[in-house]
Amino acid sequence: MKNRETLLQAIIFSLSCFCYFYVIPTYTATIAMKNDFGPEMFPKFSMAVVMCGSFALLVKSLWNRPAASDSRRSPFNPRGGATAFGGVLFYILGVTFVGFYVSSFVLSALYLRKYDKKTYVIALGTNLLLFALIWFGFEKMMKVPLPTGLLF
């Protein structure tokens, strides 16, 4: 079990490095900005967090090798970890290609799909209100453009 965890952490670290250094700079539109922050800031920051977290888990996993007689099972679920990483990866790439608002709305809708219909409708309404507040706060008040893509 421990070897599969270490392998998954190494794969996640490798994919996040690949996205940070190649995919995001290559496929993010270059826009002349008044400040130093451009459309690459949010995807790169998010991927850097994933990269640092997976590196820390990888180092911890390699540093604390259990004894051969240690038969305790780890609570780590590789399928759940891979699903969570895949969700974050597609969200960050979605922000790069289709924009912040569309990608965030789709991600929140996918994560809320397990709720009953009444809670789901309330949560989607709350998300629309939250996106309106984010748009007003960033775009209008602070004049900070959020990443845009093909759709919005």
C-alpha positions as CSV (number, residue, x, y, z in Angstrom):
1,M,0.0,0.0,0.0
2,K,2.8,2.4,0.9
3,N,4.5,1.9,-2.5
4,R,1.3,2.8,-4.4
5,E,1.0,6.0,-2.3
6,T,4.5,7.0,-3.1
7,L,4.0,6.3,-6.8
8,L,0.8,8.3,-6.9
9,Q,2.5,11.2,-5.1
10,A,5.4,11.1,-7.6
11,I,3.0,11.1,-10.5
12,I,1.0,14.0,-9.1
13,F,4.2,16.0,-8.5
14,S,5.4,15.2,-12.1
15,L,2.1,16.2,-13.7
16,S,1.9,19.4,-11.6
17,C,5.5,20.4,-12.6
18,F,4.7,19.7,-16.3
19,C,1.5,21.9,-16.1
20,Y,3.3,24.6,-14.2
21,F,6.4,24.9,-16.5
22,Y,4.9,23.9,-19.8
23,V,1.1,23.7,-20.2
24,I,0.1,27.0,-18.4
25,P,2.8,29.2,-20.0
26,T,2.2,27.7,-23.5
27,Y,-1.6,27.8,-23.6
28,T,-2.4,30.9,-21.6
29,A,-3.1,34.0,-23.6
30,T,-0.5,36.8,-23.3
31,I,-2.2,40.1,-22.5
32,A,-0.4,43.3,-21.9
33,M,-1.2,44.3,-18.3
34,K,-0.7,47.5,-16.3
35,N,0.5,45.5,-13.4
36,D,2.7,42.4,-13.2
37,F,-0.2,40.0,-12.8
38,G,-1.6,38.5,-15.9
39,P,-3.9,35.6,-16.8
40,E,-1.1,33.1,-15.8
41,M,-1.1,34.2,-12.1
42,F,-4.1,32.2,-10.8
43,P,-3.4,28.9,-12.7
44,K,0.3,29.1,-11.8
45,F,-0.4,29.9,-8.1
46,S,-2.9,27.0,-7.9
47,M,-0.6,24.6,-9.6
48,A,2.3,25.7,-7.3
49,V,0.2,24.9,-4.3
50,V,-0.5,21.4,-5.7
51,M,3.2,21.0,-6.6
52,C,4.4,22.0,-3.1
53,G,1.8,19.8,-1.4
54,S,2.6,16.7,-3.5
55,F,6.4,17.3,-3.0
56,A,5.9,17.5,0.8
57,L,3.9,14.3,0.8
58,L,6.5,12.6,-1.4
59,V,9.3,13.6,0.9
60,K,7.4,12.5,4.0
61,S,6.6,9.2,2.4
62,L,10.2,8.5,1.4
63,W,11.6,9.8,4.7
64,N,9.3,7.7,7.0
65,R,9.6,4.3,5.6
66,P,7.7,1.8,7.8
67,A,9.4,-1.3,9.1
68,A,8.7,-4.5,7.2
69,S,6.7,-5.9,10.1
70,D,4.4,-2.9,10.2
71,S,1.2,-4.2,8.9
72,R,-1.1,-1.3,9.7
73,R,-3.1,-0.1,6.8
74,S,-2.9,3.6,5.8
75,P,-6.1,5.6,5.7
76,F,-5.0,7.0,2.3
77,N,-7.3,6.2,-0.6
78,P,-5.4,6.3,-3.9
79,R,-8.5,6.5,-6.0
80,G,-9.9,9.4,-3.9
81,G,-6.5,11.2,-4.1
82,A,-6.3,10.7,-7.9
83,T,-9.9,12.0,-8.3
84,A,-9.3,15.1,-6.2
85,F,-6.1,15.8,-8.1
86,G,-7.8,15.3,-11.4
87,G,-10.6,17.7,-10.4
88,V,-8.1,20.4,-9.4
89,L,-6.0,19.8,-12.5
90,F,-9.0,20.1,-14.8
91,Y,-10.2,23.1,-12.9
92,I,-6.9,24.9,-13.3
93,L,-6.7,24.0,-17.0
94,G,-10.3,25.0,-17.4
95,V,-9.6,28.4,-15.9
96,T,-6.8,28.7,-18.5
97,F,-8.9,27.7,-21.5
98,V,-12.6,28.7,-20.8
99,G,-12.1,31.3,-18.0
100,F,-12.5,31.6,-14.3
101,Y,-16.3,32.0,-14.1
102,V,-17.3,29.1,-16.4
103,S,-14.7,26.7,-14.9
104,S,-15.6,27.6,-11.3
105,F,-19.3,27.2,-12.0
106,V,-18.8,23.8,-13.6
107,L,-16.5,22.6,-10.8
108,S,-19.0,23.7,-8.1
109,A,-21.9,22.1,-10.0
110,L,-20.0,18.8,-10.2
111,Y,-19.1,18.8,-6.5
112,L,-22.6,19.6,-5.5
113,R,-24.3,16.9,-7.6
114,K,-24.6,14.5,-4.7
115,Y,-26.9,16.8,-2.7
116,D,-30.7,16.5,-2.9
117,K,-32.5,18.8,-5.4
118,K,-33.6,21.4,-2.9
119,T,-30.1,21.9,-1.5
120,Y,-28.6,21.7,-5.0
121,V,-30.8,24.6,-6.2
122,I,-30.0,26.7,-3.2
123,A,-26.2,26.0,-3.6
124,L,-26.3,26.9,-7.3
125,G,-28.2,30.2,-6.5
126,T,-25.6,30.9,-3.8
127,N,-22.8,30.2,-6.3
128,L,-24.3,32.7,-8.8
129,L,-24.5,35.3,-6.1
130,L,-20.9,34.6,-5.1
131,F,-19.7,34.9,-8.7
132,A,-21.5,38.2,-9.0
133,L,-19.8,39.5,-5.8
134,I,-16.4,38.2,-7.1
135,W,-16.9,39.9,-10.4
136,F,-17.9,43.2,-8.8
137,G,-15.1,43.1,-6.2
138,F,-12.3,42.2,-8.6
139,E,-13.3,43.6,-12.0
140,K,-15.1,46.7,-10.9
141,M,-13.8,47.8,-7.5
142,M,-10.1,46.7,-7.6
143,K,-9.8,46.7,-11.5
144,V,-8.1,43.3,-11.4
145,P,-9.0,41.2,-14.4
146,L,-9.7,37.5,-13.7
147,P,-8.6,34.9,-16.2
148,T,-10.8,34.9,-19.3
149,G,-11.0,32.1,-21.8
150,L,-13.0,31.1,-24.9
151,L,-16.4,31.3,-23.3
152,F,-16.2,34.2,-20.7
